[in-house]
């Protein structure tokens, strides 16, 4: 039986394949919508109380708001490097149009301040290689605090080569303190196909503390979502032969926009072991896609 925090692919209403609001998630801040558009199709939405980052997952699009249009070159797939993106502030109407069709993530968070409509090219997205050995992964920090100005949203993409573990050691960010920030988190997954075209899969884990228990262990495939309202989360495990992608969308009720985490103390020692290991040579993946 699946956890209530696991949302399988395709549970949104067409053209949305993912439709997660704070209300549907049972929290107050973070949201995610994934829209699939056919050639020449468009979708118009209002941000309301949210700020939105439009990120192409596959394909290109134009994003229009307030009489201004930005053209997003996008990418063929999430495994082909970072994408350019557009930011839409709260209390705005915007339209996403795709001439050739594609799949687009609308990453959202409740916002107090209204910031201007903006465009960021893919070349300006920092790429971080995190971990080492079979804990190596590639992070696209397109919407993280300190990289991109926003009111509350924190968003990034992670590529985990087949056979590797990421979001590891398990960590949490569910209370506001000197060392931790309270953030609701959404994991949206896409899994690369195998060398023979077979569909891939992976696993994702969330577990709690005695004071705040939670228990999630799910097999994930392309289009699946796991919600992390609280607790330690990780690892995200890519099955051998199948690269894993996940999009993280986070926001919290605190005044500080920051990603401060605490490792599970039983496993934090692993970080020290990376000092004597090389980063997986398959990374960065978009420069050398080997399985």
Residue, then its C-alpha position, 0 to 999 in steps of 0.5 A: x500500500x502506497x503512502x499518502x505522501x506518494x502521488x503517482x504520475x498522471x493524477x492531475x487534470x489535463x493538461x496538468x499531469x501534476x497538480x499539487x497545491x498547499x491545500x491538497x498537500x495538507x500544508x501551507x506554502x509549497x506547490x507544483x504543477x506540471x503541464x503537458x502541451x501539444x504543438x501550438x497549445x497554451x495554458x493561462x493561469x493566475x499566480x494569486x498568492x504564489x510566486x511561480x518559476x516556469x521551468x521547461x522539462x522537455x521542449x521550448x515555450x514562450x512565457x507572457x505576462x503583463x505585455x512582456x514575453x520571454x522565449x525559453x529555449x528549454x531542452x530535449x529532456x531533463x538529462x540534457x543540462x540545465x534550462x533557462x526559466x522565467x519567474x512570475x510574481x504573485x498577483x499576476x496572470x501569465x501564459x505558457x505557449x509551446x509551438x512544438x509542444x512539451x512538458x513544463x514545471x510551474x514551481x510555486x510558493x506562497x509569497x508576501x512581496x510581489x517581485x518583477x517578471x524575469x528571465x534567466x538564461x541556462x548559462x547563468x544556472x550554477x551547476x554543482x557536483x555534490x558528494x563523491x563515489x557512488x554518492x555523486x550527484x549533479x545539482x542545478x541551483x537555478x532557484x536557490x537562496x543566494x543564487x536567485x532573488x525570490x520572496x520564499x521559493x527555493x528550487x533546484x534540480x538533481x541528477x543522480x547517475x544510475x546506481x548512485x545514491x543522493x539526498x544522502x546522508x538523510x537530512x531534515x529541515x522541519x523546524x526554525x532554529x539556528x541550524x535548521x529552517x522549516x521547509x515543506x518539500x516536493x520531490x518530482x521524479x523523472x527516470x531515464x530509460x535504459x540502454x535498450x529503451x526500457x523504463x527506469x525506476x528508483x526509490x525514495x525514503x522519508x522517515x521521522x523522529x519519535x516526536x514526529x513520526x513519518x514513514x515513506x519508502x516508495x518505488x518512483x518512476x517518471x512523473x511520480x511525486x513524493x511530499x516531504x512535510x517533515x522528517x529525514x529524507x533520503x536516500x534517493x536511489x537510482x537503480x543501476x542502468x537508469x539515471x534519476x532526475x528530481x526537481x525539488x520545490x521548497x518553501x516555509x513560513x519563516x522570515x528567512x529564505x534559507x536552506x539550512x539542514x540537519x543530517x541524521x546524526x547516525x549517518x553524517x560521518x559519511x560526508x567525511x568519507x568523500x574526501x578520499x573519493x573521486x566524483x563519479x566520472x559520468x558527471x556532469x551528465x549532460x557533457x558525457x552521457x554514459x550508462 
